[in-house]
Amino acid sequence: MASELVGFLGAAMAAIFFGSNYVPTKNYPTGDGISFVWSFSSGVLLVGIATIFITGKSLFVYTGLLGGALWATGNLCVIPIVKTIGLGPGMLIWGSTSLITGFFVGKFGLFGVDKQVVPHEDMNWTAIFFVVAAMIVFFFIKPTIEKREDYEALGEKGDIQDNNEESVLDKIPTKFRAMLGGGLGVISGMLYGVNMVPMTLWTQHEIKLGRTPGPLDFVFSQFTGIYLYCTVIFIIYCLVNRPPKIYPAAVFPSIISGSMWGIAQCGLMSATQVLGYAVGFPIGSAGPMLVSSTWSVVYFREIRALGTLGCWLVPSRCSSLALLCWL
């Protein structure tokens, strides 16, 4: 019972921090997203280092590098998703896809994960139905994406350049933006949905050896994988794109955003390890959709028209019902 409580508390922590972690960077420039991703990964690594002191273990599992790389690949899609369809709709799409993917991995034993026998299986399939319904409706919602004020970027030899030119995303016709953002959201969600597989396989192996792995034992390994992957991408970007666009104003918010994500991921890893891939992962993935969409509507006002707002209520209620079904 105590272990289940830890799992549900982890899922709640994941819901709050996953749903809010991009808020600190929402009104700051991110350019093409590469420098943002690297700063973000630095915040993630800081949380990973903190878990070493919390657990008192300096364990490193090499398969964690794979889990980190899977997640980091999905995260590269976040900036174009947010720029094309907005934070709330984007997170609902990639969150829904991630939730469904995670449930299927645990339910059917994909990628070597042990099949999980879930209680109240009919309720789980009902939850999947509500999630799919939410995704379908959100593809028809047109958010209000406002241009932010211009910020200055560091140019060659550290000089300051005005950021007045249009990015590639700005040149995409409006009618294609939803398709691009939605498609990237699905790809990102699928990668998010399988990023816990290496941890789950390692946990299964440890249990078979008679060991009892802690919920945070795998965190540093996976977070190191995220940081190393993003660092390699950033180095390649700096070599190819000269001068690289780096926005000093966005660095600290990006680190804060990454730290919040790291805390959320610790909660989700605990929920997945304690409650299982077919239960813990979907619960931890459903909550953030509600939190982020609330930020999107109430604070950022990305959805304003009454008709569009009414459409938004449908997937939001579907996500709420899905979460209740899993609980």
N, C-alpha and C positions, 0 to 999 in steps of 0.2 A: 504493500500500500504506500509506504514511504517513497519507494522508487518511482511509482506511478505519479506521485505528487511532484517529484523532481521533473519528470517528463512533461507534465502539464504546465508547470511553472516555466520550463524552458520554452514551450510552445507559446506561452503568453508573452514572454520576453522577446521572442522572435517576431511575433505579430506587431508589437509596439515599435521596435527598433527597425525592422525591415520596412515597415510602412512609413517611417519617418526619416530614414537615413539620407535620402537625397534632398530633403528640404533645405539643409544648410547651403547647398550649392545651386539651388534652383534659380536664384537671381544673380548668379555670377557667371562670367564668360567661361566657356569650356572649349571654344574653338572646335577643332576636329575631334577632341575627346582623348587624345593620346596622353597629353601631359596630365590631364585630369585623372585618367586611369592609374598612372604611375603614382601620383600624389595620394590617391585613394588607397592604393595597395600598401603604401607606407603606413597609413593609419591602421590597416588590417594587421600588418606585421607587429605593430606596437601592442595590439591586443593579444596576439599570439605569444609574444614575449612575456606579457603579464600572466598568462596562464601557466607558464613554467614556475613562477613564484607562487601562484595560487595552489597548484597541485604538488609542488615540491619535486616534480619529475622533469628530467631533461630528455625525455624520450623522443626519438626521431624515427619515423616510419617512411621509407622511401616511396611507398605507393601514395602517400599523401601529396607528393608532387603532382601526380596524375590528377587527383581530385581537384587540386588547386588550379591546374591548367584548364580543366574542363570548365570550372566556374569562371575563370578569368576570360576565356574565349567568349562565353555568353555575355560577360560584362562589357566587352568591347562594343556590343550592340546598343548599350543603354543610351548613350548620348544621341545617336540618330533617332532612336525610338522616342525619347522625350522631346526632341526638337520637331518631330513630324506629327505626333499625335498627343503629346502631353504626358505629364507624370502619372496622373490617375489612370487614364485608359491604358497607358503602356504597362503599368505594373499589374493591372487587372488581367491583361492578356498574357504576359510572361508568367505571372503568378498562377493563373489558371492552368496554363500548359505545364508548368513545373509540377503543380499539384497532381494533375492527371498522370504525368509520366512517373512520378514517385509512387503513386498508388499502384500502377501497373507493374512496376519493378518489384514491389513487395508482394503483391497479390499473386503474380504469376511466376515469381522467382527468376526474373531476367538477370542476365550477366553474372550468374553464379550465386546470386543472393538466395538464401533459403526462403521457400514459400512460406508466407505468413497466413495462418488461419485467423481470420478476423471475426469478432463477434458481431452479430446483427449485420450480416452481409448485405441484406436487402437495403438497409439504411445507407451503407457505403455506396451502393450503385445509384441510389436516389441522389446522394450528394454529387456524384459524378455527373448525373443528368443536369442538376442545377448549375454546375460549373460550366458545362458545355453551353447551356442556354445563355449564361452570362457572357461568354466569349462571343457568341453569335450576335447578340444585341450590341455589344460594344464596337463591333466592326462598322456599325452604321451611325455611330455617334461622331459628330464633328465638333472638336474642341475649339476654343478660342485661344490661339497661341499668339501672344503679343511679343513684339520685338523689344529686347531689353536695351537699355542705354549703352552707348559705345564705351568700351574699356580699352585700355592700352595694353599692348603686348610687347614683351621683350623681343627685339630684333637682333640683327647681326651685331656682334661685339657688345651686346648688352644695351644698345640704344633703344629708346622707346619709339614704338610705332603705333599709329592710330589703327584701330580695327574697323575700317570702314567698308572693306570689300566683302562681297557676298561669299558665303561658303557654298560648297557643292549642294548641301541640303536645301539652302535657300533658293536654288535655281530649279528645284524639282517642282513641276506643276502641282497645284493644290489637289487635283483629282487623283494623283498618284501617291500623295503623301500617306494617306491612310493605308493603302496597300503595302507600301514599303515599311511603314512603322509596324503594322500588324504582322507582316511576314517575319520581320526581324524579331518581333516579340515572341512569336511561336518558336523560332530557332533558339533564341536566348532561353526561353522557358524549358525547352527540352534538355539543353545543356545543364541548366540549374537542377533539373530533375534527376540527373544521373551523377551529379558531382559527389553525392554521399556514398556511392557504390564502393569505392576503394575503402572507406572507413568501415562500412558494413562487412565487407569481406575480411578485413583485418580483425574486426571484433569477433566474427564467427570463428576465425582461426585461433584466436586467443582463448576463447571459451572451450574449444575442443582440446586445447592443451591444458585445461584446468585452471586457467588464469581468469581474473576478474578485472577487465579493463575499465578504467574510470571514464565518465562521460566527456572529460576534457583532455584525455591522454593523446588524442589524435589531432587536436587543434593546431598546435605549433607546426606540425608537419604539413598540414594542408595550407595553412596561412603562409608558410615559407614558399610553397609551390606557387601560390598566387603572386607573391612579391617577385620571385625570380622570373616567372613568366612575363609579368608586366614590365619588369626591368629590361628584359631582352627586347620586347616590343618597342619600348621607349628608346633604347639605344639604336635600333634599326631605323626608327622614325627620325631620330636626330641626324643620322648619317645620310638618309635619303632626302629629307625635307630640310634644306638649309636656307635661311635660318629656321629652326623649329619655333612654332608659336607657343610661348609659355606666358600665361597670365598670372603675374604675381598676386593679384587680388584674390585669385581663386585657389591658391595653394593651400592655405590654412583651412578654409571651409572644406576642401576636398579631403584633407587629412581627418578632420572631424567626422565627415561623412563616412570615411573608411573605418574609423574607430567604432562608430555606431553600428555599421554593418557587421564588424567583427563580433561585437557583443551579441547581435541578433543571431549570427551564425553559431556561436557557442550555445545559445539556447536551442536552436534547431538541431544541432548535432546531439545535444543531450536528449531532446525529445525523440529523435530518430533511433538513438541507441537504446533508450529505455522502453519506448512504446512500440518500436518496430517501424520498418519502412512504409508499411501500408496504412499505418494509423498516425504515428508521430509526425512523419514528414508532411502529410496532407493537412493536418491540423495547424502545424507551424507555418504552412504556406497559404492557408485560407485567410487567416487573420490580417496579414499585411495588406491584402487587397482592399479590405474595408477601411483600414487606417489611411492608406495612401489616397484612396478615392475621396475620403472625407477632406484631407488636406487640399486635394485638387479642386473640390467644389467650394468649400467654406473659406479657405484662406487664399488660394491662388486664383480662384474664380475662372478656371479654364472651361467650365461648362456653365453658360449663362442663360441661353434662350430657354424659355419655359418648356417648349416641346422637347428640346434636347435634354433638359434637366429631368423631364419625366421619363425619357428613355434611360437616363443614367440610374434612376431609381430601380428599374427592373433588374439589371445585372447586380446591383448592390444588394437587393433583397435576395436574389438567387444565391449570392455568395454567403449571405448570412444564414440562409436555410441549409446550405451545404455544410457550413461549419457546425451548425446544430446537429446535423445528421451524424457527423463524425464523432461529436461528443457523446 
